[in-house]
Amino acid sequence: MSISVWFRVIRIKFLLASVIAVSLGLALSYWQTKSIDAISAAITMGGVVLLHASVDLLNDYSDYKRGIDAITKRTKFSGGTGVLPEGLLKPSTVYYAGIICLVLGSFAGAYFVIVHGWIIAAILGFAIVSIYFYSTKIVDSGLGEIFVGIKGTMIVLGTMFIQTEQILPANILAGIVAGALSSFVLFITSFPDHDADKQKGRKTLVIVLGKSRAANLYLVFPCVAYGLITFGIIFDLLPIYSAMVFTTIPLTIQSSKKIKKSIDSLEEFVLTMKATILFSRITGALFVISIIIAIVTNS
């Protein structure tokens, strides 16, 4: 089986969110303590990526078994990976691959539980339970966006605690920023799947509010990220260089003006999704880069 098929089914381009979150935690840890445990950093990155891949694999399996993939139109950013409907992999293969990733990622977390204690145990426990039930209980209860937001926050906090054994205000701020950016991606990609998800019993934020009212919330996610970073800079919790994230403001404003006009046109909405995902990734990457600049300049 081609490796490209596996890259496709684990949605490798979406794994970047977790890579950015871990990188943010590592950068902030070094900025605060001037040291880093490279081995722990590598294990953290590997474990988090495996857990993220597990979510995507189990979600693809669940969507196929529930028939969601059969009634939604797939795009580059929504509607599932298409691997199972196209018969490129067996459903059982994808399911067991998801379980294997979950187990391996949990082993990485278990190592840190032994070393760092109950705080990591609590984060790992939340991750395992929520990953396994994400595609069923969590999404069906309308908690998908909240879960993703908490997940992003936990990744940053967990990464930093492993390195520093501290949970500081700056860590919490950075974690929520990462979570908000991840939730933003889930939020925007759920618009095209509205009808199929609703028919099969899912409850995304878009379904709960309706497309038109949900579109009014578009700027909430970037405003949370910008607001927390501004707060962090003002109160000297984050370096002044973090202001560089504001260079993405034009990108999100441009998309916010187009979202309502493009809701009913999948072709146009694909462009809105692309711009939103780019905004999320670029903003997260700039946040990481700003911390690295502060480290290099010793400020």
Sequence and secondary structure as in RCSB ss.txt:
>XXXX:A:sequence
MSISVWFRVIRIKFLLASVIAVSLGLALSYWQTKSIDAISAAITMGGVVLLHASVDLLNDYSDYKRGIDAITKRT
KFSGGTGVLPEGLLKPSTVYYAGIICLVLGSFAGAYFVIVHGWIIAAILGFAIVSIYFYSTKIVDSGLGEIFVGI
KGTMIVLGTMFIQTEQILPANILAGIVAGALSSFVLFITSFPDHDADKQKGRKTLVIVLGKSRAANLYLVFPCVA
YGLITFGIIFDLLPIYSAMVFTTIPLTIQSSKKIKKSIDSLEEFVLTMKATILFSRITGALFVISIIIAIVTNS
>XXXX:A:secstr
  HHHHHHHTTGGGTHHHHHHHHHHHHHHHHHHS   HHHHHHHHHHHHHHHHHHHHHHHHHHHHTTTTTSS   
SSSS  STTTTTSS HHHHHHHHHHHHHHHHHHHHHHHHHH HHHHHHHHHHHHHHHHIIIIIHHTT HHHHHHH
HHHHHHHHHHHHHHS   HHHHHHHHHHHHHHHHHHHHHTSTTHHHHHHTT   HHHHH HHHHHTTTTHHHHHH
HHHHHHHHHTTSS GGGGGGGGGHHHHHHHHHHHHHHTT HHHHHHHHHHHHHHHHHHHHHHHHHHHHHHHTT 
